[in-house]
């Protein structure tokens, strides 16, 4: 069970950590934790991170090349205030696939 899930893997500026998972290994796994986001003002290396309480839900199943099973999709929701403006992509598309394989970071 991962303690951290990074959604912006290229720069690590958006993800979730301090995760506590419930019912891991079933058709759906749920975690409570902390979302973090670098607001990149005035630019990302000089920006600062803000934390937000969040819940993650992992669903779907895939078999990785090494034979291990892994969750495919992670959906997130912020508890209370969201870091994203109402029309931002993070508001409309609060999920990401984590595929196995070369360059992929499966959730297992």
Secondary structure, DSSP 8 states (H G I E B T S, - for coil): --S-EES-TTTT-EEEEEEEEESTTSS-EEEEEEEEEE--SS-GGG--EEEEEEEEEEEEEEE-TTS-EEEEEEEEEESSS-SS-TTSHHHH--EEE---STT---B-
